[in-house]
Structures are given as structure tokens and as C-alpha cells.
């Protein structure tokens, strides 16, 4: 049985689920999701996968966790012990992501294992891409206003443009890790994509729409999608996925908005600088067909 620890916002949860789903399929074993860390997690919207998507992987029970990690599987005990020490105690069943880029040894782990990390590379799940797009179909029907946006998006040469600020600006720890994409990145991305696309129409998604309106200037048609609350922000990802092309932020949220668009003709532009510092190897984060600027 494959267990995956889930934590973070919706985009992070999708990467973690995708790895677990791929391993469970290739090994022919069940998948269980450990969401116990959300009990003390104060950011974003908590565990969202089952509320947002049609994926049905069961939640790991306490007995499930003990079956793979013994008593170390009890969340309160596990959180009290350093990860590396815990990994040694669990005799190879606790798999800690060793680095940020793709880990080749993932295929050598036991068929009963507990995985903890972010696992942010399409290489972990590219073989089940079609299955994942089924799992990541949105559960709720579009509201009237989002249906109107969907109609507008699908009737033009639409380009989603994501400006991620929010906690990237307000949370000192998050800002230290991620930083924010500068306006220069967006202007260079706009210049590049408009050299390839006729009659482009931009749809801007941002957690600070007023900032985007005040600072992003372009002569091209531009619309700001700002009706979805934080609890309904997954609808922004859904609308992004309906756009023909994408300019993403250094955010897994818009990464998935672009990835869920399965058109082979899509153009996706991503920032060259994903993190605030250069100590993480993010070379496997962006699919090879996407363009980094």
C-alpha cells in the first residue's frame, strides 16, 4: 500500500496525490492519503482534493498509518521526532524526498511505503497523465458568473496570466522561499507570446486583483477574473485550464491550471526564477515543452 503525506495549498496537494496515484498504479497496490498534518496547518484552505476534484483515494486511518510505520505512524509521535531519525526507525518504509528535482530511485522503493515531500515534477506521473486529468475533473458545476467567464474564454485566443502575491508578499517565511515574479517577467512573457498568437486576449487571475490592475499595463484586450473567493479559488484554476495559452507565476496553482489544459498546441510560459534563492534545483519542475523566461 502506498501512503502519501499531503500538506500545503491545492497545487502542492495535487503533486503529492499525482505521485501516489502513479506509484499505486504501477505497483498494483492501494493508495491512502494522510491528511493528519492539516490539523495544525493554518495556511490556504486546508485539505481540498476531495472537495474540489472527483478523485476518490481513501483517507488513511490511524490503523493504516500504524501498519506501515508502526507506532511511529501516530501523527503526534511522528511530528515529535526529526524526519531523518524517524526514517531510520521505520526501516526504509518512510521515504523522504531527498532533493527538489526528480529522484530516479523512486521506482526502487518498497510496495508498502509512506512518502513525504513535494514531488513537483511531471516526470513522476507523466505515464498516467490521462488518468490524472480524469481524477482532477472538477466536482461542482460552474456558477453562473464562472460559466459566463468560461464562455468568454473559449470563444477567443485566450491567454491566462497569473499574478501570485498574497502570502508570497505578506508572509515573511514564504517570501523568503518564493519571492514574487517581477513585472518585467510578465512584460517579456506578453511580448513573446503575442509574437506567436493572433488577436490575443488576456485573462488575469490574481489574489491581489487591484494591484494587478494598477501595475500591469498593456494595449491588448485584458480581463480581470476576480469574483472567486479564497474558498472558491479552485474555480480560477478551472478557468485557467480553459484558456488556450498560459503565462504562469512561480506557483503550483497556475502550473496545474496550465497542465490541465491538454491541448498539444498550447503555449505555456513560466518564470526562469522559481525560487527567491538559487539553492534548489528546479530543472525538472517545468515540462520540456514549456518555455522559461
C-alpha positions as CSV (number, residue, x, y, z in Angstrom):
1,X,0.0,0.0,0.0
2,X,1.3,3.5,-0.9
3,X,0.7,6.3,1.6
4,X,1.3,9.9,0.7
5,X,1.6,12.8,3.2
6,X,-0.5,15.8,2.0
7,X,0.3,19.3,3.0
8,X,0.2,22.8,1.5
9,X,-2.2,24.5,-0.9
10,X,-4.2,22.9,-3.6
11,X,-1.3,22.8,-6.2
12,X,1.0,21.1,-3.7
13,X,-1.7,18.5,-2.8
14,X,-2.2,17.7,-6.5
15,X,1.5,17.0,-7.0
16,X,1.6,14.8,-3.9
17,X,-1.5,12.9,-5.0
18,X,-0.2,12.5,-8.5
19,X,2.9,10.8,-7.3
20,X,0.9,8.5,-5.0
21,X,-1.5,7.7,-7.8
22,X,1.3,6.8,-10.2
23,X,3.0,4.5,-7.8
24,X,-0.2,2.8,-6.8
25,X,-1.0,2.1,-10.4
26,X,2.5,0.8,-11.4
27,X,2.7,-1.3,-8.2
28,X,-0.9,-2.5,-8.3
29,X,-1.4,-1.6,-4.7
30,X,-4.0,0.7,-3.0
31,X,-3.3,4.4,-2.3
32,X,-4.1,6.1,1.0
33,X,-3.9,9.9,1.7
34,X,-2.5,11.0,5.1
35,X,-4.1,14.4,5.9
36,X,-3.3,14.5,9.6
37,X,-0.8,17.3,9.3
38,X,-3.7,19.7,8.3
39,X,-4.8,19.6,11.9
40,X,-2.1,22.1,12.7
41,X,-1.8,23.8,9.3
42,X,-3.1,27.4,9.2
43,X,-2.4,28.4,5.6
44,X,-4.6,28.2,2.5
45,X,-7.9,26.2,2.6
46,X,-6.8,23.0,4.3
47,X,-7.3,19.7,2.6
48,X,-9.1,20.4,-0.7
49,X,-8.7,17.4,-3.0
50,X,-11.9,15.6,-2.2
51,X,-14.0,18.8,-2.1
52,X,-12.7,20.1,-5.4
53,X,-12.0,17.1,-7.6
54,X,-13.5,13.7,-8.5
55,X,-10.5,11.8,-7.1
56,X,-11.6,9.2,-4.6
57,X,-8.5,7.9,-2.9
58,X,-9.4,7.0,0.8
59,X,-8.0,8.9,3.8
60,X,-5.5,6.9,5.8
61,X,-6.8,5.8,9.2
62,X,-4.7,5.6,12.3
63,X,-4.5,1.9,11.9
64,X,-3.5,2.3,8.3
65,X,-0.6,4.5,9.3
66,X,0.5,2.1,12.1
67,X,0.5,-0.7,9.6
68,X,3.3,1.0,7.5
69,X,5.2,2.9,10.2
70,X,4.3,1.1,13.4
71,X,3.7,3.4,16.4
72,X,5.8,6.0,14.6
73,X,2.8,6.4,12.3
74,X,0.8,8.1,15.1
75,X,0.8,11.7,14.0
76,X,1.6,13.2,17.4
77,X,4.6,10.8,17.8
78,X,5.8,11.3,14.2
79,X,5.8,15.1,14.5
80,X,7.8,14.9,17.7
81,X,10.7,13.2,16.0
82,X,13.1,14.6,13.4
83,X,12.4,13.2,10.0
84,X,15.8,11.7,9.3
85,X,15.8,9.9,12.7
86,X,12.3,8.7,12.0
87,X,13.3,7.4,8.6
88,X,16.0,5.2,10.2
89,X,13.5,3.9,12.7
90,X,11.0,2.9,10.0
91,X,13.3,0.5,8.2
92,X,13.0,2.0,4.7
93,X,9.3,2.5,4.7
94,X,9.3,6.2,5.3
95,X,10.5,7.8,2.1
96,X,11.6,11.5,2.4
97,X,12.0,13.5,-0.7
98,X,15.9,13.8,-0.9
99,X,16.0,16.9,-3.1
100,X,13.8,19.1,-5.2
101,X,14.5,17.7,-8.7
102,X,13.3,14.3,-10.0
103,X,14.5,11.4,-7.9
104,X,15.4,8.4,-10.1
105,X,15.3,5.9,-7.2
106,X,11.5,6.5,-6.7
107,X,11.0,3.3,-8.7
108,X,13.0,1.2,-6.2
109,X,11.0,2.0,-3.1
110,X,9.1,-0.8,-1.4
111,X,5.5,-1.5,-2.4
112,X,4.4,-0.6,1.1
113,X,5.8,2.9,1.8
114,X,4.9,6.3,3.2
115,X,6.1,9.2,1.1
116,X,6.7,12.7,2.4
117,X,7.7,15.6,0.3
118,X,6.5,17.9,-2.5
119,X,7.4,15.8,-5.6
120,X,7.0,18.6,-8.1
121,X,7.8,17.2,-11.4
122,X,5.7,15.8,-14.2
123,X,8.3,13.0,-14.6
124,X,6.7,11.3,-11.6
125,X,3.3,10.9,-13.2
126,X,3.6,11.5,-17.0
127,X,2.7,7.9,-17.8
128,X,-0.8,8.3,-16.2
129,X,-1.5,11.9,-17.4
130,X,-4.9,11.0,-18.9
131,X,-6.0,9.2,-15.8
132,X,-4.9,12.2,-13.6
133,X,-6.9,14.6,-15.8
134,X,-9.9,12.4,-15.1
135,X,-9.2,12.4,-11.4
136,X,-8.8,16.2,-11.5
137,X,-12.1,16.9,-13.1
138,X,-13.9,19.5,-11.0
139,X,-16.6,18.2,-8.8
140,X,-19.0,21.1,-8.7
141,X,-20.8,22.7,-11.7
142,X,-19.8,26.2,-12.7
143,X,-21.6,29.0,-11.1
144,X,-23.5,31.4,-13.4
145,X,-20.7,34.0,-13.4
146,X,-18.0,31.4,-13.9
147,X,-19.9,29.9,-16.7
148,X,-20.0,33.3,-18.4
149,X,-16.3,33.6,-18.0
150,X,-15.8,30.1,-19.4
151,X,-17.9,31.1,-22.5
152,X,-15.8,34.3,-23.0
153,X,-12.5,32.3,-22.6
154,X,-13.4,29.6,-25.0
155,X,-14.5,32.0,-27.7
156,X,-11.3,33.8,-28.3
157,X,-7.5,33.4,-28.4
158,X,-7.4,33.4,-24.6
159,X,-4.2,33.6,-22.5
160,X,-4.3,33.1,-18.8
161,X,-1.9,35.3,-16.8
162,X,-1.4,34.5,-13.1
163,X,0.0,37.1,-10.7
164,X,0.6,35.4,-7.3
165,X,1.1,37.8,-4.4
166,X,-0.8,37.2,-1.2
167,X,1.3,35.2,1.2
168,X,4.3,35.5,-1.2
169,X,4.3,39.1,-0.1
170,X,2.7,39.1,3.4
171,X,4.3,36.0,5.0
172,X,8.0,36.7,5.7
173,X,8.9,33.0,5.6
174,X,7.0,32.3,2.3
175,X,8.5,35.4,0.8
176,X,12.0,34.3,1.7
177,X,11.5,31.0,-0.1
178,X,9.5,32.1,-3.1
179,X,9.8,35.8,-3.7
180,X,7.4,37.2,-6.4
181,X,7.6,37.4,-10.1
182,X,8.5,40.9,-11.2
183,X,6.5,42.9,-13.7
184,X,9.5,42.6,-16.1
185,X,8.8,38.9,-16.3
186,X,5.2,39.5,-17.3
187,X,6.1,42.1,-19.9
188,X,8.7,39.8,-21.5
189,X,6.2,36.9,-21.5
190,X,3.5,39.1,-23.1
191,X,5.9,40.3,-25.8
192,X,7.0,36.7,-26.5
193,X,3.5,35.1,-26.7
194,X,1.9,37.9,-28.7
195,X,4.6,37.4,-31.3
196,X,3.1,34.0,-31.9
197,X,-0.6,34.5,-31.3
198,X,-3.0,36.5,-33.4
199,X,-5.7,38.6,-31.6
200,X,-4.6,37.6,-28.1
201,X,-7.0,38.3,-25.2
202,X,-5.5,38.1,-21.7
203,X,-7.4,36.9,-18.6
204,X,-5.7,37.9,-15.4
205,X,-6.0,35.8,-12.2
206,X,-4.6,37.2,-9.0
207,X,-5.0,37.1,-5.3
208,X,-4.4,40.9,-5.4
209,X,-6.5,42.0,-8.4
210,X,-6.4,45.7,-7.5
211,X,-2.6,45.6,-7.5
212,X,-2.6,43.8,-10.9
213,X,-5.0,46.4,-12.4
214,X,-2.8,49.3,-11.1
215,X,0.5,47.9,-12.2
216,X,0.1,45.7,-15.2
217,X,-0.2,47.8,-18.3
218,X,-0.8,46.5,-21.8
219,X,-2.5,47.6,-25.0
220,X,-4.0,44.2,-25.6
221,X,-7.6,43.3,-24.5
222,X,-7.4,42.3,-20.9
223,X,-9.9,41.0,-18.4
224,X,-9.5,40.5,-14.6
225,X,-11.2,37.5,-13.1
226,X,-11.9,38.5,-9.5
227,X,-15.2,37.0,-8.5
228,X,-14.0,33.8,-6.8
229,X,-13.4,34.0,-3.0
230,X,-10.5,32.2,-1.3
231,X,-12.7,29.2,-0.6
232,X,-13.7,29.1,-4.2
233,X,-10.3,29.9,-5.7
234,X,-10.1,26.5,-7.3
235,X,-12.5,27.9,-9.9
236,X,-9.7,30.2,-11.0
237,X,-7.6,27.1,-11.8
238,X,-10.6,25.7,-13.7
239,X,-10.9,28.8,-15.8
240,X,-7.2,29.0,-16.4
241,X,-7.3,25.4,-17.7
242,X,-9.9,26.5,-20.3
243,X,-7.6,29.2,-21.8
244,X,-5.7,28.3,-25.0
245,X,-2.3,29.5,-23.7
246,X,-0.8,30.4,-20.3
247,X,1.6,32.7,-18.6
248,X,2.1,31.2,-15.1
249,X,3.5,32.6,-11.9
250,X,6.1,30.8,-9.7
251,X,3.1,29.0,-8.3
252,X,2.0,25.4,-8.4
253,X,-1.6,26.7,-8.6
254,X,-1.1,28.1,-12.1
255,X,1.3,25.3,-13.0
256,X,-1.7,23.0,-12.7
257,X,-4.0,25.4,-14.4
258,X,-1.7,25.2,-17.4
259,X,-1.1,21.4,-17.1
260,X,-4.9,20.6,-17.0
261,X,-5.2,22.1,-20.5
262,X,-4.4,19.0,-22.6
263,X,-4.2,20.8,-25.9
264,X,-0.9,19.9,-27.7
265,X,-0.9,23.3,-29.3
266,X,-0.8,25.3,-26.0
267,X,2.0,27.7,-25.3
268,X,3.0,27.9,-21.6
269,X,5.5,30.4,-20.3
270,X,7.0,30.0,-16.9
271,X,9.5,32.1,-14.9
272,X,13.1,31.2,-15.2
273,X,13.5,32.1,-11.5
274,X,11.0,29.9,-9.5
275,X,12.5,30.5,-6.0
276,X,13.9,33.5,-4.3
277,X,17.3,31.8,-4.0
278,X,19.3,29.5,-6.3
279,X,19.9,26.7,-3.8
280,X,17.2,24.5,-5.1
281,X,17.5,22.6,-8.4
282,X,14.1,23.2,-10.1
283,X,15.2,21.9,-13.5
284,X,12.6,19.1,-13.5
285,X,9.7,21.3,-12.4
286,X,8.8,22.8,-15.8
287,X,7.9,20.3,-18.6
288,X,10.2,20.4,-21.5
289,X,7.6,21.7,-23.9
290,X,7.0,24.8,-21.8
291,X,9.1,28.0,-22.2
292,X,11.1,29.6,-19.3
293,X,11.7,33.3,-19.5
